[in-house]
Amino acid sequence: MDRRRILLVVAVLVAALGSALVFLYTKGADTRAEEKFDTVEVLKATAIINPGEKFEDAQAAGKLALQAVSQDSLLDGYQTTTDSLGGTVSLGTIYPGEQIISAKWGTSAIVQSALQIPDGEMAKSINLTDPGRVAGFVNPGSEVAVFYSGSDAESGGAFTRLLLERVTVLGVGSTTPVSTTTTDATGASTTEQLPRTLITLALDQKEVEQVTFASTNGELSFALLTDKSAVQPAPGVSAANLFS
């Protein structure tokens, strides 16, 4: 009888230890998930701020608001309060959705160009849906890979392929709803309103030509990059190799 009691006690202890280990693992997983998606409340523009506009005027007009931004998307010089930018003016156009960063504000009366275009490059704007621009996580200063989805000129089959490996976003413009109509296999049509946003990129001449052609003849989409993102040219994906 004593042996059975000992075995019972041991079984209860093992079960309790197992429950404790499961609890600790779950708690650790939750902590890791929270750290991955941790956000910071930073100042963002809610309306266009014009070059030369005083910070106080923009604040009084309700053009600034605190919004959550993931740790990975924070830009250098981001602001969590309005304290440090008092008495400054905008050095260029700041579009809705942009993070308010110190580099775009100064005390000089001389206003810089609206877009800081790198030497040898041009500014090119394209219109993208929310999924195409990574659901709003793309901001000025972000680096993105550009993908093209279209139809093969010879076979007519659909494909998706990397178009540009890494380009810099100069600006994020206003969002406008656009009507899109799709037709299913039965011939029934469905019309829906999809928000599209102007995104301005820094490109060289060849890249401008590629983006212009691609946006006219197919659909472009972005993938947001970090310094450690791995991206390289590839044959692309079509129905023939989708599951390869």
LINMO-V737624 format. One record per residue. N is the residue number from 1. SS is DSSP state (@ for helix, = for strand, . for the rest). OMEGA is omega in whole degrees, -180 to 180 (* if undefined). Layout:
n->N ss->SS omega->OMEGA
n->N ss->SS omega->OMEGA
This chain:
n->1 ss->. omega->179
n->2 ss->@ omega->-180
n->3 ss->@ omega->179
n->4 ss->@ omega->179
n->5 ss->@ omega->179
n->6 ss->@ omega->179
n->7 ss->@ omega->179
n->8 ss->@ omega->179
n->9 ss->@ omega->179
n->10 ss->@ omega->180
n->11 ss->@ omega->179
n->12 ss->@ omega->180
n->13 ss->@ omega->179
n->14 ss->@ omega->179
n->15 ss->@ omega->179
n->16 ss->@ omega->178
n->17 ss->@ omega->178
n->18 ss->@ omega->179
n->19 ss->@ omega->180
n->20 ss->@ omega->179
n->21 ss->@ omega->178
n->22 ss->@ omega->179
n->23 ss->@ omega->-179
n->24 ss->@ omega->179
n->25 ss->@ omega->-179
n->26 ss->@ omega->179
n->27 ss->@ omega->178
n->28 ss->@ omega->178
n->29 ss->@ omega->178
n->30 ss->@ omega->180
n->31 ss->@ omega->179
n->32 ss->@ omega->179
n->33 ss->@ omega->180
n->34 ss->@ omega->179
n->35 ss->@ omega->-179
n->36 ss->@ omega->-176
n->37 ss->. omega->179
n->38 ss->. omega->-179
n->39 ss->= omega->178
n->40 ss->= omega->176
n->41 ss->= omega->-179
n->42 ss->= omega->178
n->43 ss->= omega->174
n->44 ss->= omega->175
n->45 ss->= omega->177
n->46 ss->. omega->177
n->47 ss->. omega->-179
n->48 ss->. omega->173
n->49 ss->= omega->-173
n->50 ss->. omega->176
n->51 ss->. omega->179
n->52 ss->. omega->-179
n->53 ss->. omega->-180
n->54 ss->= omega->-180
n->55 ss->@ omega->-180
n->56 ss->@ omega->179
n->57 ss->@ omega->178
n->58 ss->@ omega->179
n->59 ss->@ omega->-180
n->60 ss->@ omega->-180
n->61 ss->. omega->179
n->62 ss->. omega->-178
n->63 ss->. omega->-179
n->64 ss->= omega->178
n->65 ss->= omega->175
n->66 ss->= omega->179
n->67 ss->= omega->-178
n->68 ss->= omega->178
n->69 ss->= omega->180
n->70 ss->= omega->-178
n->71 ss->@ omega->-177
n->72 ss->@ omega->-175
n->73 ss->@ omega->-180
n->74 ss->. omega->179
n->75 ss->. omega->177
n->76 ss->. omega->178
n->77 ss->. omega->180
n->78 ss->= omega->-176
n->79 ss->. omega->177
n->80 ss->. omega->176
n->81 ss->. omega->179
n->82 ss->. omega->-171
n->83 ss->@ omega->-170
n->84 ss->@ omega->-176
n->85 ss->@ omega->178
n->86 ss->. omega->179
n->87 ss->. omega->179
n->88 ss->. omega->175
n->89 ss->= omega->179
n->90 ss->= omega->180
n->91 ss->. omega->179
n->92 ss->. omega->179
n->93 ss->. omega->176
n->94 ss->= omega->-172
n->95 ss->. omega->177
n->96 ss->. omega->-179
n->97 ss->. omega->179
n->98 ss->. omega->171
n->99 ss->= omega->176
n->100 ss->. omega->-179
n->101 ss->= omega->-175
n->102 ss->@ omega->-177
n->103 ss->@ omega->-178
n->104 ss->@ omega->179
n->105 ss->= omega->179
n->106 ss->= omega->-179
n->107 ss->. omega->-178
n->108 ss->. omega->177
n->109 ss->. omega->179
n->110 ss->. omega->-177
n->111 ss->. omega->179
n->112 ss->. omega->176
n->113 ss->. omega->-178
n->114 ss->. omega->179
n->115 ss->. omega->179
n->116 ss->. omega->-175
n->117 ss->. omega->179
n->118 ss->. omega->179
n->119 ss->. omega->178
n->120 ss->. omega->-178
n->121 ss->. omega->-180
n->122 ss->= omega->176
n->123 ss->= omega->180
n->124 ss->= omega->180
n->125 ss->= omega->175
n->126 ss->= omega->-176
n->127 ss->= omega->-176
n->128 ss->= omega->173
n->129 ss->= omega->178
n->130 ss->. omega->177
n->131 ss->@ omega->-179
n->132 ss->@ omega->180
n->133 ss->@ omega->176
n->134 ss->@ omega->172
n->135 ss->@ omega->175
n->136 ss->@ omega->180
n->137 ss->. omega->178
n->138 ss->. omega->-179
n->139 ss->. omega->175
n->140 ss->. omega->-176
n->141 ss->. omega->178
n->142 ss->. omega->173
n->143 ss->= omega->-175
n->144 ss->= omega->167
n->145 ss->= omega->-177
n->146 ss->= omega->179
n->147 ss->= omega->-179
n->148 ss->= omega->174
n->149 ss->= omega->-178
n->150 ss->= omega->-178
n->151 ss->= omega->178
n->152 ss->. omega->-176
n->153 ss->. omega->-177
n->154 ss->. omega->-176
n->155 ss->. omega->-176
n->156 ss->. omega->-179
n->157 ss->. omega->-180
n->158 ss->= omega->177
n->159 ss->= omega->173
n->160 ss->= omega->-176
n->161 ss->= omega->176
n->162 ss->= omega->179
n->163 ss->= omega->179
n->164 ss->= omega->-174
n->165 ss->= omega->-175
n->166 ss->= omega->178
n->167 ss->= omega->-176
n->168 ss->= omega->176
n->169 ss->= omega->180
n->170 ss->= omega->-176
n->171 ss->= omega->176
n->172 ss->= omega->-176
n->173 ss->= omega->-176
n->174 ss->= omega->180
n->175 ss->= omega->-179
n->176 ss->= omega->176
n->177 ss->= omega->180
n->178 ss->= omega->179
n->179 ss->= omega->178
n->180 ss->= omega->-179
n->181 ss->= omega->177
n->182 ss->= omega->-180
n->183 ss->= omega->-179
n->184 ss->. omega->-176
n->185 ss->. omega->-180
n->186 ss->. omega->-179
n->187 ss->. omega->180
n->188 ss->. omega->-178
n->189 ss->= omega->178
n->190 ss->= omega->179
n->191 ss->= omega->179
n->192 ss->= omega->179
n->193 ss->= omega->179
n->194 ss->= omega->178
n->195 ss->= omega->177
n->196 ss->= omega->-175
n->197 ss->= omega->176
n->198 ss->= omega->177
n->199 ss->= omega->-179
n->200 ss->= omega->-177
n->201 ss->= omega->172
n->202 ss->= omega->-174
n->203 ss->= omega->170
n->204 ss->. omega->-174
n->205 ss->@ omega->-179
n->206 ss->@ omega->-180
n->207 ss->@ omega->176
n->208 ss->@ omega->179
n->209 ss->@ omega->180
n->210 ss->@ omega->-178
n->211 ss->@ omega->180
n->212 ss->@ omega->179
n->213 ss->@ omega->-176
n->214 ss->@ omega->-179
n->215 ss->@ omega->179
n->216 ss->@ omega->-173
n->217 ss->@ omega->179
n->218 ss->. omega->-177
n->219 ss->= omega->178
n->220 ss->= omega->174
n->221 ss->= omega->-178
n->222 ss->= omega->165
n->223 ss->= omega->-178
n->224 ss->= omega->-175
n->225 ss->= omega->167
n->226 ss->. omega->179
n->227 ss->. omega->-177
n->228 ss->. omega->-180
n->229 ss->. omega->178
n->230 ss->. omega->179
n->231 ss->. omega->-178
n->232 ss->. omega->179
n->233 ss->. omega->179
n->234 ss->. omega->-178
n->235 ss->. omega->-178
n->236 ss->. omega->-177
n->237 ss->= omega->176
n->238 ss->= omega->178
n->239 ss->. omega->-177
n->240 ss->. omega->-176
n->241 ss->. omega->-177
n->242 ss->. omega->-177
n->243 ss->. omega->-179
n->244 ss->. omega->*
